[in-house]
Amino acid sequence: MRISVALCTRDGLPFVREQVASVLAQTRPADQLVVSDDASSDDTVRVVEAAVGAAGDAAPALVVLRNDPPLGVTRNFEQALLATDGDLLVLCDQDDVWEPDRLARLEERFRVEPGLDALFGDAVIVDGDGNPTGATLFGMVEVGGDELAAVESGAAAFEVFLHRNLATGATMALRRRLLDRAVPFPAHWVHDEWLAMLAAADGRLGVERRPLVRYRIHGGNTIGVVEPTLRRKIARVLERRGDRNRVLAHRGAELAAYLRSHRAPERVVALSRSKALFELRRARLPRVRLLRVGPVLILAARGDYHRFASQGPLDIVRDLLQPA
């Protein structure tokens, strides 16, 4: 199985050197490393090229793409993935560190599970200096064992991901056949959520419970995990409504249209439409809080918050209390 690593960078110093070193130190070497740089103003690309060059004949084939102006995170990953030539494609952030056997473990999982299209997993959380904080990725985003079991069963994976995304791109790997049907990535989706959702729709999404990545939180992360503290949850309830639900409605509609055009089972198409309609109804809630009570209670009585809202009961409170 040929393995390609898709590394996206933007002003990646001082962490990219350590990340690339961990990629080059894999017990099962990568065959190709694609670096897509999003208009860095520092020496990120030079550092990567120097590290790969110093590895000599043991280094993977290197492809470097430079964007000016920047594409943004999702388009940059799309470009990097499309430039790969491997059978197994592994996503790579610029500021993490891989365990030495990450690629060996991923190759083994995909070899023994030929139906698997994509895999996501847990990670050890480290600080800016690379020191473990005692937290894990699944712990920070409050992933429950029942959710993971539902994904691993295959049959209920799509329902879990309609409820909320569990997959973080830095832990993901996928077969080329998934990329072939996933591009172009829709406008309202982040790359990792879109890839995981399509794999979940077919029941071909897996979980790697053993952490294979040290996920660095350093205060300058472009996107990624935020600790769900009580203060943050309260702040989300009290922030202005904005366009969040309208965007989620667009995402649900894009997903339903894609699944319908690719002749997915009617069950998942119908669920996607229901998700889009739920979010549209939330987006259209009255500006006056008192007038929201009736519509919100109707949605709650139908079980829509339980099925489709990422925070469940907390989103009921959110819809009732958020300022317009």
C-alpha positions as MATLAB code, in Angstrom:
seq = 'MRISVALCTRDGLPFVREQVASVLAQTRPADQLVVSDDASSDDTVRVVEAAVGAAGDAAPALVVLRNDPPLGVTRNFEQALLATDGDLLVLCDQDDVWEPDRLARLEERFRVEPGLDALFGDAVIVDGDGNPTGATLFGMVEVGGDELAAVESGAAAFEVFLHRNLATGATMALRRRLLDRAVPFPAHWVHDEWLAMLAAADGRLGVERRPLVRYRIHGGNTIGVVEPTLRRKIARVLERRGDRNRVLAHRGAELAAYLRSHRAPERVVALSRSKALFELRRARLPRVRLLRVGPVLILAARGDYHRFASQGPLDIVRDLLQPA';
ca = [
       0.000    0.000    0.000;
       1.513    3.315   -1.064;
       1.159    5.974    1.662;
       1.039    9.717    1.020;
       1.142   12.357    3.750;
      -0.696   15.638    3.119;
       0.879   18.386    5.241;
      -0.643   21.862    5.165;
       1.380   24.783    6.460;
       1.125   28.500    7.108;
       3.763   30.326    9.167;
       4.561   27.012   10.818;
       7.657   27.965   12.798;
       8.624   26.975   15.440;
       6.676   23.679   15.439;
       6.888   22.362   11.870;
      10.470   21.109   12.249;
       9.450   18.716   15.044;
       6.380   17.543   13.148;
       8.324   16.770    9.979;
      10.979   14.976   12.044;
       8.265   12.722   13.478;
       6.966   11.975    9.966;
      10.475   11.097    8.766;
      11.085    8.879   11.823;
       8.148    6.522   11.171;
       8.840    2.807   11.519;
       6.881    2.386    8.302;
       8.196    5.240    6.117;
       5.856    7.375    4.040;
       6.228    7.031    0.284;
       5.293   10.626   -0.475;
       5.079   13.914    1.429;
       2.971   16.682   -0.118;
       3.432   20.091    1.500;
       0.884   22.739    0.574;
       1.961   26.084    2.002;
      -0.624   28.834    2.364;
       1.446   31.983    1.741;
       3.796   31.643    4.713;
       5.767   34.757    5.602;
       8.436   32.767    7.483;
      10.864   29.972    6.586;
       8.372   27.118    6.933;
       8.931   25.696    3.446;
      12.703   26.024    3.641;
      12.763   24.168    6.965;
      10.656   21.326    5.553;
      12.779   21.036    2.415;
      15.981   21.010    4.470;
      14.686   18.286    6.798;
      13.605   16.059    3.927;
      16.842   16.699    2.075;
      18.896   15.729    5.120;
      17.080   12.385    5.275;
      18.689   11.371    1.986;
      17.512    8.235    0.203;
      15.282    7.281    3.133;
      13.108   10.379    2.634;
       9.715   10.211    0.945;
       9.215   11.810   -2.445;
       8.585   15.501   -1.739;
       6.033   17.703   -3.497;
       5.853   21.373   -2.485;
       2.949   23.621   -3.447;
       2.932   27.362   -2.699;
      -0.220   29.450   -2.528;
      -0.308   33.211   -2.954;
      -2.857   34.465   -2.052;
      -3.728   31.905    0.656;
      -6.513   29.406    0.010;
      -7.662   28.911    3.593;
      -7.537   25.685    5.597;
     -10.135   23.613    3.735;
      -9.056   24.536    0.202;
      -5.422   24.088    1.162;
      -6.060   20.537    2.372;
      -8.103   19.835   -0.740;
      -5.183   20.950   -2.895;
      -2.692   18.893   -0.890;
      -4.822   15.745   -1.057;
      -5.375   16.105   -4.800;
      -1.611   16.288   -5.306;
      -1.010   12.948   -3.584;
      -0.556    9.694   -5.482;
      -0.902    7.164   -2.648;
      -3.512    4.525   -1.938;
      -3.690    5.624    1.711;
      -3.752    9.371    2.415;
      -2.811   10.647    5.874;
      -3.671   14.185    7.003;
      -0.972   16.101    8.825;
      -1.102   19.398   10.732;
       2.051   21.487   11.034;
       2.211   21.753   14.819;
       1.617   18.209   16.105;
       3.937   15.229   16.669;
       3.297   11.672   15.470;
       3.979    8.510   17.418;
       6.698    6.499   15.600;
       4.340    3.692   14.591;
       1.443    5.837   13.352;
       1.795    4.896    9.681;
       2.444    1.245   10.480;
      -0.704    1.096   12.597;
      -2.816    2.873    9.981;
      -1.586    0.618    7.189;
      -2.432   -2.457    9.261;
      -5.952   -1.196   10.045;
      -6.736   -0.493    6.406;
      -5.149   -3.768    5.272;
      -7.257   -5.966    7.556;
     -10.436   -3.892    7.009;
     -10.777   -3.587    3.215;
     -14.214   -1.978    3.538;
     -12.855    0.896    5.610;
     -12.838    4.247    3.783;
     -11.652    6.573    6.551;
     -10.334    6.416   10.080;
     -10.156    9.011   12.845;
      -8.805    8.687   16.338;
      -7.848    9.975   19.732;
      -4.769   12.043   20.535;
      -2.701   13.047   23.550;
      -3.005   16.773   24.243;
       0.341   18.555   24.682;
       1.189   22.180   25.392;
       3.323   24.542   23.341;
       6.504   22.902   24.649;
       5.260   19.414   23.801;
       4.540   18.415   27.392;
       1.452   16.220   27.959;
      -1.289   18.085   29.765;
      -2.963   14.940   31.078;
      -5.871   15.405   28.680;
      -6.866   13.497   25.567;
      -8.615   14.725   22.461;
     -11.686   12.554   23.006;
     -11.809   13.689   26.596;
     -11.665   17.371   25.679;
     -14.507   17.151   23.188;
     -16.448   14.855   25.517;
     -16.708   11.904   23.140;
     -18.711    9.183   24.836;
     -18.127    5.464   24.641;
     -21.621    4.966   23.274;
     -20.876    7.367   20.407;
     -17.674    5.530   19.517;
     -19.433    2.179   19.702;
     -22.157    3.468   17.383;
     -19.544    4.606   14.844;
     -17.685    1.308   15.073;
     -20.906   -0.628   14.516;
     -21.264    1.094   11.134;
     -25.052    1.192   11.074;
     -25.432    4.224   13.355;
     -22.323    6.198   12.348;
     -24.250    8.597   10.135;
     -26.710    9.502   12.892;
     -23.811   10.222   15.258;
     -22.153   12.575   12.780;
     -25.412   14.338   11.925;
     -25.638   15.086   15.627;
     -22.066   16.382   15.858;
     -18.648   15.891   14.318;
     -16.252   13.669   16.266;
     -13.387   13.556   13.751;
     -10.386   15.868   13.990;
      -8.412   16.125   10.759;
      -5.026   15.778   12.461;
      -5.956   12.190   13.392;
      -7.507   11.173   10.061;
      -6.500    8.874    7.219;
      -8.501    7.836    4.162;
      -8.408    5.709    1.064;
      -8.083    7.421   -2.287;
     -11.488    6.133   -3.355;
     -13.098    8.338   -0.679;
     -11.234   11.418   -1.910;
     -12.246   10.655   -5.483;
     -15.909   10.930   -4.610;
     -15.554   13.718   -2.011;
     -14.047   16.480   -4.147;
     -14.672   19.279   -4.632;
     -15.322   19.996   -0.954;
     -18.559   21.998   -0.566;
     -18.353   25.661    0.365;
     -19.918   25.385    3.816;
     -17.966   22.339    5.035;
     -14.585   21.885    6.708;
     -12.537   19.177    5.006;
     -12.332   16.710    7.901;
     -16.056   16.897    8.702;
     -16.996   16.374    5.047;
     -14.733   13.366    4.583;
     -15.888   11.762    7.825;
     -19.545   12.393    7.025;
     -19.331   10.727    3.605;
     -17.565    7.717    5.069;
     -20.172    7.533    7.839;
     -22.997    7.646    5.288;
     -21.722    4.360    3.841;
     -20.914    2.862    7.227;
     -17.241    2.800    6.274;
     -15.815    5.050    8.989;
     -13.566    3.618   11.689;
     -12.128    4.701   15.027;
      -8.558    4.296   16.261;
      -8.819    4.457   20.032;
      -5.089    4.331   20.743;
      -3.643    7.856   20.438;
      -1.206    8.015   17.525;
      -0.778   11.794   17.541;
       0.377   14.316   20.113;
      -2.025   17.189   19.454;
      -0.440   20.516   20.343;
      -2.548   23.359   21.753;
      -0.418   26.476   21.854;
      -2.783   29.419   21.557;
      -2.076   30.052   17.885;
      -3.931   27.113   16.324;
      -5.762   28.145   13.144;
      -8.683   25.807   13.807;
      -9.098   22.887   16.119;
     -10.229   21.726   19.503;
     -11.349   24.116   22.217;
     -11.823   22.835   25.754;
     -15.576   22.722   26.552;
     -15.350   24.511   29.891;
     -18.463   25.648   31.749;
     -17.507   29.259   31.024;
     -17.326   28.547   27.285;
     -20.670   26.742   27.318;
     -22.317   29.684   29.080;
     -20.678   32.119   26.652;
     -22.075   30.151   23.684;
     -25.563   30.340   25.169;
     -25.323   34.103   25.646;
     -23.598   35.054   22.374;
     -25.632   36.653   19.596;
     -27.372   34.243   17.251;
     -25.653   35.276   14.056;
     -25.746   33.016   10.981;
     -24.611   29.763   12.591;
     -27.883   27.899   12.111;
     -28.322   29.192    8.572;
     -24.853   27.876    7.715;
     -25.727   24.504    9.267;
     -28.914   24.450    7.188;
     -26.863   25.080    4.028;
     -24.535   22.256    5.025;
     -27.425   19.858    5.519;
     -28.871   20.806    2.134;
     -25.488   20.345    0.422;
     -25.092   16.943    2.040;
     -28.593   15.821    1.036;
     -28.032   16.953   -2.553;
     -24.708   15.129   -2.729;
     -26.100   11.918   -1.269;
     -29.121   11.991   -3.571;
     -26.924   12.524   -6.649;
     -24.695    9.617   -5.589;
     -27.687    7.328   -5.038;
     -27.141    6.913   -1.332;
     -29.757    5.009    0.673;
     -32.953    6.988    1.046;
     -32.617    6.784    4.818;
     -29.483    8.924    4.920;
     -30.860   11.349    2.303;
     -34.015   11.825    4.362;
     -32.030   12.322    7.554;
     -29.871   14.968    5.857;
     -32.962   16.838    4.667;
     -34.448   16.660    8.164;
     -31.230   18.062    9.635;
     -31.268   20.937    7.122;
     -34.919   21.715    7.875;
     -34.295   21.631   11.627;
     -31.452   24.137   11.360;
     -33.474   26.348    9.024;
     -36.312   26.444   11.542;
     -33.818   27.422   14.236;
     -32.411   30.144   11.996;
     -35.927   31.552   11.540;
     -36.815   31.696   15.236;
     -38.316   35.082   16.216;
     -36.025   37.823   17.449;
     -38.211   38.276   20.545;
     -37.257   35.557   23.043;
     -40.756   35.057   24.432;
     -42.041   34.280   20.928;
     -39.460   31.512   20.523;
     -40.883   29.371   23.305;
     -43.615   27.729   21.232;
     -41.473   26.839   18.172;
     -38.598   25.594   20.349;
     -40.887   23.383   22.422;
     -42.380   21.914   19.239;
     -38.921   21.031   17.939;
     -37.995   19.587   21.327;
     -41.183   17.492   21.521;
     -40.418   16.036   18.077;
     -37.003   14.926   19.320;
     -35.132   17.106   16.835;
     -32.740   18.564   19.396;
     -31.874   15.061   20.557;
     -31.265   13.850   16.986;
     -29.637   16.848   15.347;
     -28.337   19.471   17.823;
     -24.706   19.066   18.852;
     -25.364   20.034   22.467;
     -28.819   18.490   22.834;
     -30.714   20.052   25.777;
     -28.167   22.865   26.058;
     -29.123   23.977   22.546;
     -32.742   24.290   23.688;
     -31.581   26.742   26.338;
     -29.395   28.424   23.781;
     -32.263   28.975   21.341;
     -34.472   30.352   24.092;
     -31.926   32.754   25.606;
     -29.563   33.883   22.842;
     -29.775   37.577   21.973;
     -30.977   38.257   18.434;
];
